[in-house]
Every structure is written in structure tokens, then in C-alpha cells.
């Protein structure tokens, strides 16, 4: 088979709304997917720097389903040329019950056999997945990302937005403001943020100095903030 591209994205397609807005009827599979969000985001981030794994689509969609008799064997759909590569595996109900500091490693251990099995099924080298697994372990399992710094008008201060996932799959934003000697002189947050790296990149670019001593950082784009009734932005005064 001729491969056109390589895998660059892994996702359990979690509900991105703040978990505080979820209704009581959400199933355990929804929480499983959301708690894994920080792990899959880190995996995706690091996969781009690993040895390419040949494919005909860049995206891998993993479905974690509830089963009375959990089957440790993942299932794979047909190889696709467009859209998502489809995979599924019974969720491990023991993982969400683990202490938060143990969950991310457990989610990575649950995810990795799926990706190795996908490579074996498609007949492609799994080197990139193996490299990414080790890189995730070294990076601490959950994605953290710092946006670009923005200086105030006289360039005496610079603000940096910091985004990260926690073990529940929720995302957070913090802002630090430093002087010319790189000493932190002000800090804001943490505030809830959109659990999407793509959204982090967009909102980070919107960080704005309102005055020489007041900076506004964005946690959500306005359409999401309006729909979910959450604060779109926050202000830090130095």
C-alpha cells in the first residue's frame, strides 16, 4: 500500500464543555474520555516530533466504550484516506477511580497498546508511537503549554499566558508578568480555560495590554464563553 501521510493526532473526542456544566446523566465513558484529554493532547503534541508513522490520514479517533466484560483487545476499522482512523477499546473502569496523580500514567498505558495494535494491523513501523510513549513519560503525562510573551507599551513588562491540563481533563490558564530582569512582579489565575490546544493558541494570541500596568488574557473565545456562560477573559494589574 502507498501511504500518503503520517499520524499526527490522537483523540478520544471528549465533550469540551466545562465539566461543571455536565448533567447528571453523563455516562462513565464520557468522564473516561475527558480525563484522558491531557494525555492525548500531550501525545499529539509529541507525536509530531517523533519518527513518522505512515498512514493515509493524520487523525486517530479512539472510542472508549462501556462493557460488562471488558475486552483488552482493541478493534480497528478499515484504513481510511480521509477523515479519522477509527479504533475502539473497552474502557478500564478502574482508571477513573485512581488518585489523580496516578491517572495520567494509567491512561497512557491504556492508550499505547491501541496505537501499537493499529500499526501492526496496518503493517507499518510503530517506532514513532514507541518514541512518543517514552517522551510522554518524560514530560509528565499531561500537556503544558506557554503562549507567546507580550510586552507592554514601554517594554518594561512582559506577560506570558500559561495553559495546562489537570488529571480530570480540565484546562487552566495562569498569567505571569515579569520586569526587564525577568523577575515576576504580578500573577493571575489559575482560571478555567478551554480544553483544546487549538483554542489555547488562538486565545494566547489575543492577550492584550489595556494600559502600561494592566493586561487582559483570554481563557475562552467569546462564542464559547457566551454559550457556556463562563468568563471569556481575565485582567491582571501590576
C-alpha positions, 0 to 999 in steps of 0.5 A: 500500500502507498501511504500518503501521510503520517499520524499526527493526532490522537483523540478520544473526542471528549465533550469540551464543555466545562465539566461543571456544566455536565448533567447528571446523566453523563455516562462513565465513558464520557468522564473516561474520555475527558480525563484522558484529554491531557494525555492525548493532547500531550501525545499529539503534541509529541507525536509530531516530533517523533519518527513518522508513522505512515498512514493515509490520514493524520487523525486517530479517533479512539472510542472508549466504550462501556462493557460488562466484560471488558475486552483488552483487545482493541478493534480497528476499522478499515484504513481510511484516506480521509477523515479519522482512523477509527479504533475502539477499546473497552474502557478500564473502569478502574482508571477513573477511580485512581488518585489523580496523580496516578491517572495520567500514567494509567491512561497512557498505558491504556492508550499505547497498546491501541496505537501499537495494535493499529500499526501492526494491523496496518503493517507499518513501523510503530517506532514513532508511537514507541518514541512518543510513549517514552517522551510522554513519560518524560514530560509528565503525562499531561500537556503544558503549554506557554503562549507567546510573551507580550510586552507592554507599551514601554517594554518594561513588562512582559506577560506570558499566558500559561495553559495546562491540563489537570488529571480530570481533563480540565484546562487552566490558564495562569498569567505571569508578568515579569520586569526587564530582569525577568523577575515576576512582579504580578500573577493571575489565575489559575482560571478555567480555560478551554480544553483544546490546544487549538483554542489555547493558541488562538486565545494566547494570541489575543492577550492584550495590554489595556494600559502600561500596568494592566493586561487582559488574557483570554481563557475562552473565545467569546462564542464559547464563553457566551454559550457556556456562560463562563468568563471569556477573559481575565485582567491582571494589574501590576 
